[in-house]
Amino acid sequence: MTVSGTTPDVLASSSHWFTTIAHAQNPPSASEIEKYAKSVLQMEPHRRTAEREIRQAGGNPDIVCADVFSGLPGSQVAAQYCDRAARIIEANGLSNRRFNQITEIASSNSEIQRRIQDKMAQLCRQPEFRNACSSGWLNL
């Protein structure tokens, strides 16, 4: 299973690690915004680690989970990250498809972006998310 979509502008300072394949549909509910924000925050430490390992292997650290990685430097790291990201999304109660749809909606809807940012800021005050929030990639 692959994860794809674009990271919303709330993540503009981090690399784009998904590519868009989903088309926007229904706006996300408050519950989906929370699940989405939790997923992004839980993925972030893994994304940073994968990015660093791929760079050290001489590869391009922009991870696009819909791409084929075989033969590229750091391809195993990228594939492992994408598998982990898919599991995180599903563990938070979203399908990968819905995650991608929310990403697409957020890319062109400033109100949804604001709601995601607000939820991420709220979550960053909780101990379980401090590691993801401490690197400064999320400008809160």
C-alpha positions as CSV (number, residue, x, y, z in Angstrom):
1,M,0.0,0.0,0.0
2,T,1.4,3.4,-0.8
3,V,0.7,6.8,0.6
4,S,0.5,9.7,-1.8
5,G,-0.7,13.3,-1.7
6,T,1.0,16.6,-1.2
7,T,1.9,17.9,2.2
8,P,-0.2,21.0,3.0
9,D,1.2,24.4,3.3
10,V,1.4,23.9,7.0
11,L,4.4,21.8,6.2
12,A,5.9,24.2,3.7
13,S,9.3,24.2,5.4
14,S,9.6,20.4,5.2
15,S,10.3,18.6,2.0
16,H,7.3,17.5,-0.1
17,W,7.2,13.8,0.6
18,F,4.1,12.9,-1.2
19,T,2.8,13.5,-4.8
20,T,-0.7,14.4,-5.6
21,I,-3.0,11.7,-7.1
22,A,-6.2,12.3,-5.1
23,H,-8.9,14.8,-6.1
24,A,-10.5,16.9,-3.5
25,Q,-13.9,15.8,-2.3
26,N,-15.8,16.5,0.9
27,P,-14.2,18.9,3.4
28,P,-12.8,17.0,6.4
29,S,-14.7,16.9,9.6
30,A,-13.2,18.0,12.9
31,S,-12.5,14.3,13.7
32,E,-10.7,13.8,10.4
33,I,-8.6,17.0,10.9
34,E,-7.5,15.6,14.3
35,K,-6.6,12.2,12.7
36,Y,-4.8,14.0,9.9
37,A,-2.8,16.2,12.2
38,K,-1.8,13.3,14.5
39,S,-0.7,11.3,11.5
40,V,1.5,14.1,10.1
41,L,3.1,14.7,13.5
42,Q,3.7,11.0,14.1
43,M,5.3,10.7,10.7
44,E,7.6,13.7,11.0
45,P,10.4,12.2,13.1
46,H,10.4,9.2,10.7
47,R,10.5,11.5,7.7
48,R,13.4,13.5,9.1
49,T,15.3,10.2,9.8
50,A,14.6,8.9,6.3
51,E,15.6,12.2,4.7
52,R,18.9,12.2,6.6
53,E,19.7,8.5,5.7
54,I,18.8,9.0,2.0
55,R,21.0,12.1,1.9
56,Q,23.9,10.2,3.4
57,A,23.4,7.4,0.8
58,G,23.7,10.1,-1.9
59,G,20.1,10.1,-2.9
60,N,17.5,12.8,-3.3
61,P,15.8,13.1,0.1
62,D,12.4,14.2,-1.4
63,I,10.4,11.1,-0.7
64,V,7.5,10.6,-3.1
65,C,5.7,7.5,-1.9
66,A,3.9,6.9,-5.3
67,D,7.2,6.7,-7.1
68,V,9.2,3.5,-7.7
69,F,12.4,3.6,-5.7
70,S,14.3,0.5,-6.9
71,G,17.9,1.2,-7.9
72,L,18.0,4.7,-6.4
73,P,20.3,5.6,-3.5
74,G,18.4,5.2,-0.3
75,S,15.5,3.4,-2.0
76,Q,15.1,0.9,0.8
77,V,14.9,3.7,3.3
78,A,12.3,5.5,1.3
79,A,10.2,2.4,0.8
80,Q,10.4,1.6,4.6
81,Y,9.3,5.2,5.4
82,C,6.3,5.0,3.0
83,D,5.2,1.7,4.5
84,R,5.5,3.2,8.0
85,A,3.6,6.3,7.0
86,A,0.8,4.2,5.6
87,R,0.6,2.3,8.9
88,I,0.5,5.5,10.9
89,I,-2.3,6.9,8.8
90,E,-4.4,3.8,9.2
91,A,-3.6,3.5,12.9
92,N,-5.1,7.0,13.3
93,G,-8.3,5.9,11.7
94,L,-7.9,7.4,8.2
95,S,-7.6,5.5,4.9
96,N,-4.6,6.5,2.8
97,R,-7.1,7.6,0.2
98,R,-8.8,10.0,2.6
99,F,-5.5,11.3,3.9
100,N,-4.6,12.2,0.4
101,Q,-7.9,13.8,-0.2
102,I,-7.5,16.0,2.9
103,T,-4.0,16.9,1.7
104,E,-5.4,17.9,-1.7
105,I,-8.2,19.9,-0.1
106,A,-5.8,21.7,2.3
107,S,-3.4,22.6,-0.6
108,S,-6.1,25.0,-2.0
109,N,-8.2,25.8,1.0
110,S,-6.8,28.3,3.6
111,E,-9.5,27.6,6.1
112,I,-8.7,23.9,6.1
113,Q,-5.0,24.7,6.4
114,R,-5.7,26.9,9.4
115,R,-7.8,24.2,11.0
116,I,-4.9,21.7,10.5
117,Q,-2.3,24.2,11.8
118,D,-4.5,24.9,14.9
119,K,-4.9,21.3,15.6
120,M,-1.2,20.6,15.2
121,A,-0.4,23.5,17.5
122,Q,-2.8,22.1,20.1
123,L,-1.3,18.6,19.7
124,C,2.3,19.9,20.0
125,R,1.5,20.9,23.6
126,Q,1.1,17.2,24.4
127,P,4.2,15.2,25.5
128,E,3.7,12.5,22.8
129,F,4.1,15.0,20.0
130,R,6.9,17.1,21.4
131,N,9.6,15.3,19.4
132,A,7.8,16.0,16.1
133,C,7.2,19.6,17.1
134,S,10.6,20.4,18.6
135,S,12.6,20.7,15.4
136,G,11.1,24.0,14.3
137,W,9.7,22.7,11.0
138,L,6.2,23.7,12.1
139,N,6.1,27.5,12.5
140,L,3.7,27.9,15.4
